[in-house]
Amino acid sequence: MTPMDFLLLTKGPLFSLAIAIFALGILIRLFEIFALGRAHNYAAARGNEVIPGLKTMYRRFNPDPGTLWHVGFVIALLLFIPHIELIKSTLGVSWPGLPNPVVDAVTAITLLGLVAVLIHRLTHPVKRFLSTPQDYLIWTVTFLPVLTGYLAYHRLINPYPLALGLHIFTVEIFLIVLPFTKLTHIFTAFVARYYNGAIFGRKGIQS
Amino acid sequence: MATSKTLGESLRQHGVSRRGFLKFCAATASMMALPPSMAPAIAQALEKARRPSVIWLSFQECTGCTESLTRSFSPTVENLIFDVISLDYHHTLQAAAGDAAEHAREQAMNTNAGEYLVVVDGSLPGPNANPGYSTIAGISNYDMLMDTIDGAAAVVAVGTCAAFGGLPKADPNPTGAVSVQDLVKDKPVINVSGCPPVPMVITGVLAQFLTFGTLPELDEYGRPRAFFGQSIHDRCYRRPFYDKGKFAESFDDEGAKAGWCLYRLGCKGPMTYNACATMKWNGGASWPVEAGYPCLGCSEPDFWDAGGFYKALSVPTGSPGDVLLTAGAVGAAVGVGAGLMSRNQGKQAVKHHDKVTADQLEEKL
């Protein structure tokens, strides 16, 4: 297989397969969770639910490498022009992007942040104890698209069809793994935070 | 077959000065990334070269490659180089027709057995395909190629069709087209891809072969590294706009007028390896990107099937929007079903829950 064959495979059938598994998996999980509903709370409410719920969604961010790389990841994913072109062709919506050197710098910080949190996980005794093989798996499938994207942008892998093919391939692994691992937190984290804050708010407790 | 005259004699007869000839040799040396000291060596080798016999086979092609070659800006020296090789068989350029033409080919093959160069332009129906899709003088392309390369020194596949199958091989490939390198295994094959290739690249490859008698250094696709070693993107004069994030969004917006990067209009420059950005076309006048048109990636294998010409390189080739919608709808339906089932299970469990009083529990103690 030539690098071009590889690129066409990843851009065509593999991409369709990956987003099919992703959409099917993530929507089954989300709708299953939401269709379950919540048990009715018969106790009289002591406070508001909505405002503490919304506050909790953003209040738990700490200015640490963990937050930093998450923000960097989202910026690189949503504001890099070639990614916007991909989203426009798939979903039909688009928005302005950032200049490439800005995305490049953000990506470099994201990579460093990801390495930092891995080192922290490995050296901190409690975190190390709590870590399961799945935690290392999702770190790897998250790190690889960022790394291959950085290498492709700087053209450090030759020929370019191989570099771009590897980047798309690692993204496809990410998309396929996402619905079946802790990566679902991309969709559930803010919902869970809202519930948490709302439950405490109803009880009249500051969360 | 006038093979007695050397190239040097022939050039002088055509009125090419020694100075012009040496300038060409220096340009060839720099094109092939050789040190300037190699220019006299090239001159010496070319001067002494006997007119080598070249047989040009045209199969499933559009004659664009020949058109390109003949545009190598007359009267430049590279055009004369082609005049002075002995081009013994070429459909478009030869005077002979019919049997006489085929005789010319056979005669060239017999006289120069083991020494002649075969240039192929166009793909051909493979050995398992219907040979009737393309024949010349009643001979199938496949038979003619196999017969002709028998005594060849090397084969040069000119154009993307000959090098990689090109347009005839594009999905669904009705003629079962294959490239030259798919069929020729026992002779050296040099791929000069492009749709069409830059004229100077065609003549440059032939000049290198005449000078050194060896094959140029080739990349993984069998293309000479001297010309296909760097991507269009890396040599593009619009690259600073890509780096700054300034993109034309349509063919007539302010960005396009200001000469910004054509990535969003479908430029395939980042994945394309060719010499257009450095050698340009029409005697160095311009090249597609300079004319405001995105690179199609024509020197790469399967470029016809590599996504729409006006779609950005990052856009998938399938229809991921439809896949996403279908899979999403199925996922949502299955998810709601699964959720309702679990809910129902919970209700059933409550329903079948036997009530136990404190007395009953006490009895069990």
Interface residues (C-beta under 8 A of the other chain):
Chain A: T2 P3 M4 D5 L7 L8 K11 G12 P13 F15 S16 I19 A20 I21 F22 A23 L24 G25 I26 L27 I28 R29 L30 F31 E32 I33 F34 A35 L36 G37 I81 P82 H83 E85 L86 S89 T90 L91 G92 G97 L98 P99 N100 P101 V102 R155 P159 Y160 P161 L164
Chain B: D219 E220 Y221 S231 H233 D234 Y242 D243 K244 G245 K246 F247 Y263 R264 P270 M271 Y273 E300 P301 D302 D305 A306 G307 K311 A312 L313 S314 V315 P316 T317 G318 S319 P320 G321 V323 L324 T326 A327 G328 V330 G331 A332 V334 G335 V336 A338 G339 L340 S342 R343
